Amino acid sequence: MDQVLGQVLRNAVWERLDMLTDLANRADAQSLVSVARSELPRLTEAWRAMLKMHEPDERGDCPTCSTRWHRCKAPCSVWQVAHEHLVAGGLAPQQPSSSDSRLQGRRKSPVTSHPAPPTAAETTGRHALVNPRRAVTA
């Protein structure tokens, strides 16, 4: 049951992001200002909450990404992605990471694609990428 609820949650988040992307690409200037005023504070708070969970501990490890057997040194992948998209993204040409190139092979567009089912490695990590449009089969 948790798997089904998790999939519903992921679908809702992906659909919201798709809707915001569509608005950014197609809305008129007045609508964009309205959306920016309502959505930018929500998005920045979401980033802050997520990054707070990944703040390094006193040993310099990410407490969220680390496990008992494997310590993840800061900056973890969440902080690296945040920096890439929020700080460096507008300054430097984008170099696709291995996960980006893997996803690009599957995703034609972020709104309408239906990529192949994820591999076991993609669905078992703490921050696994799970396709929100893939039907749950359990």
JOFEN-V177536 format. One record per residue. N is the residue number from 0. SS is DSSP state (helix for helix, strand for strand, loop for the rest). PHI is phi in degrees with one decimal (NA if undefined). PSI is psi in radians with two decimals (NA if undefined). Layout:
# JOFEN-V177536
N:SS:PHI:PSI  N:SS:PHI:PSI
This chain:
# JOFEN-V177536
0:loop:NA:-0.68  1:helix:-59.9:-0.61  2:helix:-64.2:-0.73  3:helix:-66.6:-0.79  4:helix:-63.6:-0.68  5:helix:-62.5:-0.70  6:helix:-67.0:-0.69  7:helix:-62.2:-0.77  8:helix:-61.8:-0.83  9:helix:-62.3:-0.73  10:helix:-59.6:-0.77  11:helix:-62.4:-0.72  12:helix:-67.3:-0.81  13:helix:-61.3:-0.71  14:helix:-64.2:-0.68  15:helix:-64.3:-0.77  16:helix:-64.1:-0.71  17:helix:-61.6:-0.74  18:helix:-63.3:-0.75  19:helix:-66.1:-0.68  20:helix:-63.1:-0.77  21:helix:-61.5:-0.77  22:helix:-61.0:-0.78  23:helix:-61.2:-0.60  24:helix:-84.4:-0.42  25:helix:-124.3:-0.26  26:loop:-76.3:2.70  27:loop:-74.9:2.95  28:helix:-59.3:-0.75  29:helix:-64.3:-0.73  30:helix:-65.7:-0.67  31:helix:-62.4:-0.73  32:helix:-62.7:-0.76  33:helix:-63.2:-0.80  34:helix:-64.5:-0.75  35:helix:-60.5:-0.74  36:helix:-64.5:-0.61  37:helix:-87.8:-0.62  38:helix:-93.4:-0.59  39:helix:-59.3:-0.78  40:helix:-60.8:-0.66  41:helix:-66.1:-0.75  42:helix:-67.1:-0.70  43:helix:-67.5:-0.64  44:helix:-66.5:-0.64  45:helix:-63.9:-0.79  46:helix:-60.1:-0.80  47:helix:-60.5:-0.77  48:helix:-63.1:-0.76  49:helix:-67.1:-0.77  50:helix:-66.9:-0.58  51:helix:-61.6:-0.66  52:helix:-66.4:-0.34  53:loop:-108.7:0.24  54:loop:-63.7:2.37  55:strand:-63.9:2.55  56:loop:-83.0:-3.00  57:loop:-63.8:-0.35  58:loop:-92.2:-0.07  59:loop:85.6:0.30  60:strand:-101.6:2.61  61:strand:-80.3:2.06  62:loop:-68.9:-0.42  63:loop:-81.9:-0.72  64:loop:-83.2:-0.38  65:loop:-78.7:2.62  66:loop:-120.4:3.10  67:loop:-61.9:-0.60  68:loop:-97.8:-0.32  69:loop:-137.2:2.02  70:loop:-89.0:2.37  71:loop:-106.7:1.96  72:strand:-72.4:2.55  73:loop:-75.4:2.59  74:loop:-80.3:2.32  75:loop:-75.5:3.10  76:helix:-62.9:-0.52  77:helix:-65.4:-0.79  78:helix:-66.1:-0.65  79:helix:-64.9:-0.75  80:helix:-65.9:-0.73  81:helix:-58.7:-0.82  82:helix:-63.3:-0.76  83:helix:-59.5:-0.77  84:helix:-87.7:-0.56  85:helix:-95.4:-0.46  86:helix:-115.9:-1.05  87:helix:-81.4:-0.37  88:loop:-53.1:-0.67  89:loop:-86.0:-0.15  90:loop:-100.8:-0.58  91:loop:-125.4:2.68  92:loop:-62.7:2.49  93:loop:-73.6:2.17  94:loop:-102.4:1.97  95:loop:-63.5:2.32  96:loop:-77.8:3.00  97:helix:-61.7:-0.64  98:helix:-71.5:-0.62  99:helix:-63.6:-0.79  100:helix:-68.3:-0.59  101:helix:-64.5:-0.77  102:helix:-70.4:-0.64  103:helix:-63.5:-0.54  104:helix:-63.5:-0.44  105:helix:-100.2:-0.54  106:loop:-103.8:2.06  107:loop:-81.2:-0.73  108:loop:-148.2:2.62  109:loop:-69.4:-0.28  110:loop:-96.2:-0.67  111:loop:-115.2:0.01  112:loop:-79.3:2.77  113:loop:-134.5:1.42  114:loop:-67.0:2.92  115:loop:-63.5:2.72  116:loop:-58.1:2.53  117:loop:-67.5:2.71  118:loop:-77.6:2.95  119:helix:-58.8:-0.66  120:helix:-63.8:-0.58  121:helix:-76.8:-0.39  122:helix:-104.8:0.01  123:helix:-106.9:-0.24  124:loop:-75.8:2.91  125:loop:-66.3:-0.55  126:loop:-119.6:0.79  127:loop:-65.5:2.55  128:loop:-88.4:2.01  129:loop:-119.3:2.25  130:loop:-66.8:2.12  131:loop:-72.4:-0.33  132:loop:-94.5:-0.05  133:loop:-77.6:2.31  134:loop:-66.9:2.49  135:loop:-81.2:2.19  136:loop:-119.7:1.90  137:loop:-143.2:NA
